[in-house]
Amino acid sequence: MAKVDIPFDTYYTYDEMTAHLQALAAAHPKLAKLTSLTKTLRGRDVWLMEITNPDTGPALEKPGYYIDAQIHAEEHATSATALYGIWYLLTNYGTDEEVTRLVDTQVIYVLPRINPDGAELSLVHPYHPWCGNGRFLPGEDRIEGLIPQDINGDGYIVNMRVPDPLGEWKKSERDPRLMVQREPGEEGGEYFRIYPEGLIRDYDGVHVRIEQQEDGNMNRNFPINWSPREYGAGAYPFSEPEAMAMGRLVLDHPNICGMCAYHTHGGIILRPSMMKYDADMSPRDLALYKDLGNVGTRLTGYPVISTYEDFTPDKTKARHGSLKDWVYEEMGIICFSTELWDLERTAGVDKKGFMDLGPRDSETQQKVFDWVLKNVGEKGFRDWEAFNHPQLGPVEVGGMVYIWSYRNPPGKLLQEICHNNTLFNLRHAAAAPQVKVDRLSVEALGADLFKITAVVANHGYLPTNLSDVAVENGVAKPVTIALDLDNASLVINPQRQELGNLAGRNERKFTYSNWGPQWSATTKKVEWLVRANGPGARVTAVAQSEKGGTHRVSETLA
Ligand SMILES: [Zn+2]
């Protein structure tokens, strides 16, 4: 099999990424299917790579695992990680046991760049700090006030420091390139205001107005707890074509049982709930999220935390309309969103908590500044450059390049991040329920009658219902067993029977105790009485689980 070499120490434009995906699909025509999920508002294809071995059965008859990346435009490391996952699965199939087993028994759906329009704005010069899709272009999303743009033509949109006695900022004593906050009561120095680099539309000569962007946040566009008040939520749930297509993908593939949505805000694995305290979640669901998440922590080093308890600073403002919430709270699918990059911890800052949006002290800023200068260089920090601003007069343009510092790791750290997180994807995927006909026995009773016994078992870590939420919502479909007959007739018991849910290994966390959670069956037995109608009589037991796959075993009636 031809090996496709892709360096994972850099970020790819849309055309470059597309070429890599097409090369991978061409080199692995049996295992990989590259299709366009939808067209964006600016006419780009959102690529979907589906990976499975079709020789072992159709994709929809196998447990599905879903990976998505770059719903947020400027989170480029997410796309690199998803592309790496595709490359890793295809390249190591046939040599790596874990990869081969997964591709043979399951199907993996990867969306390596959900938001290519927004991503391109943020990835090519000038790097626009951008979150949304292509509905608005930079400048179109604000009516008046400051419009961020590259005014000094260096290919970067950073900050302007404007001398101003009202200023909240001053130059650091250690390094005049670093701006630190002026203290309360501090007077008599040289002070600055800091604004995003740009020009001001309809400037009144006094107040530099900055309108909140309209560019959008597609991870608030899903139909769960949706609110028009949430920044970037869209006009209505699924108003954005990319979010709509993601929703359709999930609904059209009911075999999906595990999901990972990639982001870059802080070196953590986020789990549900997004709306309530852990104490209000199903204890069994919480336990399996923690156990699976701990595998992720071992492989990536990232802690696994509750989105609501640890990542929502204002508990009265739970997040609205997010993908993870939608798929778990509505469908019971086990979904994590992994945030791939924490600049501050990497720079050695002793951070408390995970969602601290408060101001940073000068020591923290210095550590981050030193780290970025050393590890990212001028792509991460632009030295201040004098500029005669047409509206504000003499200013300086420079400072931290948000996209290439806080938002994404430097290329040299990328491959390890991609690799470790892909390993967690593989383990999470392999935790799926796996329903199999373990035994199909035929006992001749005389007079052309046969007793048929089928044993159906769930071999997976997860139960066939995935979660208690799926049961509570009435969306968990029962496992079924059917006996297909060739030249034979059924005498006793229905041809198709419902077996309910089959438990997974996650239920038996302890040896048996009367005090602990009680156990349910992982394995069930079904019997039929069948009459052979002549030579070639044959039975096929078909076990079917929406999440745990379809498995068939046949026997000839002697
Ligand atoms: Zn994000």
Residues whose N, C-alpha, C, O or C-beta is under 5 A from the ligand:
A	BS01	ZN	H72 E75 H263 T264
